[in-house]
Amino acid sequence: MFNPDPSAKPVNTKLPRDVIMMVEKNNLVMAIKTLAADENISMDEAKSRIDAYETQLKVKQQQKLNTIASKQGIPNQAISFDREQEEDEPGLLVKNRVKTTKQSQGFKGLQDGVDSQLNDLGYKKPLLPYWLKRLLVIAVLMIGIFWILWRVFG
């Protein structure tokens, strides 16, 4: 950094260990206050130094991600920290988004989803549901017992 006053203290760009930990934990307000108090500088200077460290940290992380992505064959645009910027800039990346369903469609949408999943698996629905078969068996047994009791006691 350029320091116009030669009698002034040289500008220290390295941050103290505790401030670095606060920045990494996203406790930026405490990091700025601590840095300003420790080095007796203004809050604006502390903020600018922390911002510079933060961008440097993000660049390093992005470079690491890009090297991993290139090893795995993933395009660099697919991995980025700046999601809002990518959405604003046209033509960078087309993302698939999950549509949100309305609450009124709740059970119907769930039932359609289950049906489509079963169709994909090749499952065929039976003519009579399982619960209806149970009810029919119980009804037939009750009618049979009633008829037997009617013949014995009737």
N, C-alpha and C positions, 0 to 999 in steps of 0.2 A: 504494500500500500504506500501511497505517496504521503509523506508527512511534511507540510509546508514549513512548520516551525522547527528549526534544528535544535532549539533548546528544550523542546518538549520531549516527554518520554517516548521511546520508540513504541510503535504499535505492536502489541503481542497478538498474533493471530491464533495461537494455540489456546484451546479452552482447558480449564481445569477439569480434572477427572469427575468430580461431583456434578459439574454443570453438564458434561457430556452424558452422564447417566440420566440426568433430568430430561435432557433433550430427547434421548432415545426412548424414554418412557412417556413422551409427549406432555411433560409438565413444563411447558414453555414459560409461563408467567414466573414460576419460582426460579427457573434457570436464568431468566433475564434479571430478576431482582438480585439473585445471588452473585451473578457475574458483575453487575453494577456495583454492588457493595464490596466484593472482594478486591476488585481492581480499581475502585474509586473512579469509575467512568460514568457517563450519562446513560440513561435507560435506552436512548436511541442508538448509541454506539453499541451497547450490549445486544440490543435487538438485531442490529445489522450483522454483528459477528456471529450470533447464533443462527440467523437466517442463512448466512454464508456456509456455516458448518452443516446446517440441515440440507441445503442443496447439494453440497459436496457429498454428504452421506447418501442422498438419494441417487446421485450419479453413480457412485460406486456400486450400490445395490442394483441399479438398472444394468450396469455393465456385467455384473455377475449373472443376473438373470438372462441377459442376452447371450452370454457364452454358454450357459446351460441350455437355453432354447436352441441355439445353433447346433449344439451337439446332438440334440434330440430331433432336429428337423422342424422345429416350430418357427413360423415367421416372427420377426422381431416386433411387428405391430400388434401381435396378439397379446404380448405381455408388456404392460406399461403401468406406471404409477399414476399418470395423469389421465385418468378416465374421463374427467369432465372436458379436458382439452380435446381429446380424440373425438368425443361426441360433437363438439362444436365445429371442429374442422371437417369440412365435407370431403368425402372420398377416401378417408384414411382406412377405415375398417367398418365392415358391416357386421353387426352383432345380432345374434338371435336372442330375442327377448321372450320371456314367458308371459303370456297374457294372464291378467288377473281376472278371475270370474266374479260375477256379481253374487251377492248373498242369496238372491231369489232363485238362482240357478243351482244352488248348493247340492241337493240330493240328486237332482236330475243329471247334473254334470258328473257327479261321482258315479252314478249308475252307468252313464254312457262311457265313461273312462274304463270302468271295470269290464263292460261288455266288449269294448274294442280291444282291451288287453287279452281277454279270453279268446276273442276271434283270432288275434295274432298268434296265440299259442295253438290254435286248431281245436279248441274245445267246442263241442256241440251241446247246446242246451237240451235237456231231456224234455219230453212232452209234458210230463207231470212233475212238478217240483217235489223234492224230497219230503217236505212237510205235508204236502197234500197226500202223498202215498201213505204216510204215517196215519193221518186222519182217516183215510179210507180203511186201513187195516183195523184201526180201533173201532170204527163204526160197524164193520162187518163182524168183528168179534162180539160187540155189544148186541147186535141183532141176533147172532147165533145163540148167545147165552140167553137172551130174552125168549127166543123161540123154544129152546130146551126147557127152560123154567115154565113156560106157558103149557107145554105138553105134559110135564110132570105134575104140576100143581093145578092145572086148569081143567 
